[in-house]
Amino acid sequence: MRRFINLWPPFVFSGIHITHLGADSLSAEVRLRLHWWNRNVAGVHFGGSLFAMTDPFWMMLLLRHLGADHVVWDRAAEIDFIKPGRGEVTARFVLAPADVERLRKLAAGGDKVLEWFSVDVVDADGGVVARVRKQVYVRRKQERNKTVAG
């Protein structure tokens, strides 16, 4: 799966690369190297690339664990640029099993659940370049009436 996502055009053309996808699908690590095509006018990482490197992961990890009987999608996002990004930056996502189970229970009755997750984009020295928050929508799918009209 990691290789497939690494070939996804928005990642390929931005220079974004998944370096780790946990075998348990509870974690992922993403890298972005600074290139001429992802620099802004100040010569540092373009903010859109910093955001794009964090975009699908909370939803993807949750969907993997909640399964096809749940609707999971990104509802809102915010990014706080802390300092200029230079060189290589990374973001590490870790989803706690307790969070998965809590969301599963909250959504069990078919109600929508909105949950915020955050991740730091850090430079090679561990300094925070940007903090990204994503609000994920979770709802258990409703069973459809399977009666066929005669």
C-alpha positions, 0 to 999 in steps of 0.5 A: 500500500505504501508503494501505491500511495508513493506513486499517487501523482499529488505526492510524486509531483510534490516530492512527498514520500511515505517512509513508513507505514506500520504493519498494524496500520496505526502509524505512518511517517512521511518525508518531504525534501526541499526541491526547486519545484516545492520552494516558495519565493523565500526559498523554503518549503511551500506551505501547500506542500507542507499541508499536502504531506499531512492531508490524507493520513488521519482519515486513511489510518482510521478508515483502515481500522473502522472498516467499510461499515463506517463513513470516514472523511476529513471535515476541517483542517488548520495549519500553523506555520511555526518557522521556515522549513528548510531541507528535509521535513517529516511528519509522524502519525500515530493512531492510538488503538484506544482512540479507534475503539472510542470512536467506534463506540461513539459512532455505533448508533449512527450518529456523526462524530467529529474528532480533531487530530494533530501532527507536527511537521519537523525538520532534521533537528527536530524543530517544529516547522508547522503544526497541522490539525485535522477534524475527521468525520466518523459515522457508522453507515446506516443499514439499508432496507433490503426488502425487495418490492414484489 
